Amino acid sequence: MDPPSAGPLRFAMVTDTHASPVRAAAAEHLRRVYAAIARRAPDFVLHCGDITDTGLPCEYDLYQRAVPAALHGRIRHVPGNHDVRWDRTAKGLYHERFGPAPYAFDAAGVHFIGFDLTQPLLESGHCGRDGLRWLERDLARLPAATPVLVFQHFPVGAGHDDVDDRAALLDLLADHGVRGILAGHIHREEVIRSHGLTQVTLLAVVNGPVYYWAEQASAGDGRPVLEICRVTVAADGTQARSPAADIPLFGDGHGGHRARVGRVRGPRLRWRIRLAGSVRGGIAVAGAAASGSAETGGAVSGTAVVAASTGGEVAAFRPGNSRASVLWRARVGPVYRGPAVDAAGRTVFVPSADQHLYALEAGTGLVRWRFDAGAPVLSAPALARAGPDREYVVFSAGPALFAVDAGTGRLAWSVPGRGFSAGRAVCDGQRVYTAAADGYARAHDVRTGQEAWSREMAAGDAHHVALYSGWDNVVALGGGAVIVAAVSGSRALEAASGALRWTFGDGAMYPPAVVLGDGTALLASEHGIVSRVRLADGSIVWRTSLGARVQNAGLAVAGDQAWVVPECGGLIGVRLADGLEQASVRFTPANVYSAPAVVDGALIVGDQDGFVYGIGLPLPNARTEDRSEKMILNIGDPESGVRLVAAVDGNQVGGERLDLAAVAQAARVDPAHPGDLGGQGLHHVGGVPVVAEHQDILVDGLDLRIQQQDRRNVMERGHHPAVREYLGGLLGRAALRDGQRVGAVAVEAQRVHAVHHDLADQFRGEHRQQVTVAFIGDRGDDQARLAGGVGVGQAAHAVPDLPGDGGRPVVVAGADNHRVPGHREPAGQAASLLPGTAEDG
């Protein structure tokens, strides 16, 4: 056998081996492929994830036995979603076998990065702030012109949307001129080139004995290129090669990538705060009954909301109409499921992957007790009343079910070997009802843990049961029935006996079922189909398809509407009476898996970027817009309240001159010229869309500094019905090419918002676009730094009054208003002029 090459770079690539005892053909493919690779003595081998089928120890054992001795220590792995989604150790088993990820190494002058986008308990990927920071630090230390290749499980861009913050990843790779991405996941070969970046996705070994071979060569002009071939291995070991792709190891990188946030109808963002990591678990609410004094044992006064994150941060805050006051923050291990609160509102129970369940004082965040479960606590805790003066916390860790005294943290009972669960139990005062990865739903006596009944939900081999059982089910209870679900369907079981009452074809395992108080329940499938069914017999009251994927966030009910939270970061209102869609909003570009709570007319929910949002819901029975009737108001009409003024000079956007066709008339601004564009539709003036609140604004991903100078203020009137009617007509809908001037039209506002909270996340464009946004201030050209590295220049002089509606004064920030981090807010400057960017901490 030849030794590893000391010359040009030579390496192999594989992906999606899906090692499993029940996949005999895949095991043979893997053995054949690795034997063929070993005979070629590569410098190393890259594995792009889905090493195993379900992340079980026996599958890792099978995989590692297939690796020949010649390749020991020379295979570089990254995990795939199949390795971590059903893993009860929260990636602990992968790290034990293959070490930490992400990581980097160098070979023959090329820098390789093994990037981990996977998330415990989830199918989709996410970089997160920590991942992006690690990547930026790693890339920043490299000498200029170093060729970089990233290998990871998920492909990104070009229609691949498994990673919600892919735009931030692509922009970071662009900034550092990364040459290529090597990926798996989709089980097909695909080559995508975009402005210097080449992404190659590989065929899966599980489907055939195939691998890829890469060698460094020279292009026609002598510059280095990586030549990649697909290699198929026959049963006798014969290898057939076919060219697959070339990746240039030179160049200046690639261009920006678009990330869009959609239109807004109905609900409105009130506030947001940010936690470390992602907010994956649901939102817990501590009620207003307790006084919060020392005598009440640390209960919180009033209503408090508690959220926890994968970064191990737990925060309690009091929501308001325009801001949220943080009461306390605490640190535990990573949290993947939502906390719970006891009936008295005194204690918050937080599950953690550090193998503990924490009991924190609701009023202070201090630790009352913590219980060592001996395995990561990846389920959501549930409170179970075991008598008039006894309350238990019920949760799963590893394959065991635990009941712990809520007051003392002492173990009441446990059930070993029941099967892994990431869901949540429910209790009716007599029995605790659960579902788990062993394929069964069970009832246990709440006082002793003794099994009362069991019902099989998934059958077949261990592989099928692990994937399609109710391992992530949030059990619901109502009308004497227990609603349990697996991937393939839902069932209502008699609470007393476990006897089958009815079945329902749509699986409601990921989105939890919601039992209403009238003998019906709402079931949402992961494919976005919402049904209202009768608990008595499972008959359908109504059924509607929302056209959006719904995962663990599910839905919440407020008044006469259900609010569904799709995975894509939206909010859709559905009328309970008939299932008619009423309103929708896209409040974040990140994916959402956090089950929401409704508090004081606001829906509170967390996202993958670590933000917790308070979204104001329409008042009950309030009339929503009928999309079939459009109000058309013209500029200059008395009803519109909008007048235009002459064009303003002296504005700069990224060094390019910006022509304002019209701006809102404000105090001390010259009146409009008689020839200006009065009488035109509010939604469109002089061929240019109106800039209104909450609209999409897209610019080139590489040109992130936006300045507004010389006392110019762009205002908005998002509450105006005519502006709301034309939310689609924004600059982002008409991509502007390099060198074009932008004529921006702005309407005057009753309330001024300088930058909407989504704005920083929306500055991505396939074409270069230039938009000016300004906010009222009095501090020259100080730069406010927003997420994503977007700078927004401050207007030079404050405007004390707004025109229209009697010249309402600008609201002055209170002493406790949250500020933009790093800003020097002058006296009288309203931090709320930056809604959404102003965050706690």
GIFEN-V296459 format. One line per field, one symbol per residue. phi: phi as a letter, one per 20 degrees, with the letter a starting at -180 (. if undefined). psi: psi as a letter, one per 20 degrees, with the letter a starting at -180 (. if undefined). A space follows every 10 residues. Layout:
phi=???
psi=???
//
This chain:
phi=.ffgfeegfb bdccblflfa fedfffffgf fffffffffe lffacddeol fdecmegfff fffffeefgf dgmddddcfd fffcfdefel mfffffecnf bfbbbcblnd edcedddfcg mceedafmff ffffffffff effgmffccd dbfefcmlne dfdfdfffff ffffgdmfeb cdbcmembeb ccdblndddd ddfefgerfc bccccfcdfg enefbdedde cddffenfdd dcgdaddfeb pdncefcecd defccnfcfd abccdfndee efedcefefe enfffemnfe emecdccccf enedcdbdfc fcbcefeacc ccfgcdcffc cffemecddd ecfencdddd ffecnffeab deembgedde fcecfdqfcc cdddbdbled dcccffedne feabcfmeof bdebebcdnd cddbcbfend dcccffednf feabbfdbcp fgfffffdee fdeefdbrmm ddecbdferd cddfffcnff eaccfefdff fffceeecnc bdddefened cdceffcmfe ebbbdembfc dffmbcdbme cddedfffnd bcecfffbmf fdbbbdebfe fccefecdcl mcedbdcfen eddddfegfg mffefefecd edddfofgff mccdcffden dcclndfdee facffcgmdg fffgefefne fgfbclndff ecfmefcdcf fedeeccccl mecedbcfff gffgfcffed gfecfdegnf ededdcdfcf decfcffegf feecbfdfcc cdcccfbbbm dgdeedgnme dcfeffcfdf cdfnlmmfff fefffdffdf gnedffgnee fffdfnffcf n
psi=pqrqpicqpo rrprqlhlpq hjmhghhggg ggghggghhi mrhrppokrl grhjkqhhgh ggghhioqhi jpjjppqqqr hhhigjoijl ihgghhhiaq prrqrqpljp pppopojrpp jqhrrpgrgg ghgggggghh iqqqjppppp prgpqqrlio khohkhghgh hghghjkphq pprcgikqpp pppolipppp qqqphhiqnq rqppqpaprh jiqqqoppqp ppprhjippp qppgqpopkr rjararqppq parppeqppg rqrprpbqnh rrpqpprjhq hjrhhjkjqq pbpqppqrri jjppppqoqa hirpopgrqr paaqpirqrr prhijhpppp qqijjqpqoq phhhjqpgrq poijqpnjrp qqpoojrhkp pqpprqpcjq pqppphhhjq pgrqoqkhqq pjbprqqjig qpprqrijjq qqpqphhiip phrqpphpra rhggghhjal hkpoqqpqkj qpoqqahirq qpqphhijqp grqphppkgg oqqoprjkjr qppprijkpp qpqphgjjqp grpqpikqpp cigcrqpocj qpopnrhjka ppppphhjjp pgrqqoiqiq qpjpprqppl jpppqrrhjj qpqoopqqqp jqprpoiiop poqqphqhhh kpqqrrqprj ppokiqppoo hqrqprpkpq rqqhjrlqjq qhippkjpqq orqjrpoprp iinjppqprl kpoprqmhip hhghhlhimr hiinpprpiq qpoppqqqqh pppgpqhigh iimpqhqpqp qppqqpallc kqppprqjkp poqpqhqqoh qqqqkjlpqp ppqrhjqqqp piqnprpipo hiimphhoqq .
//
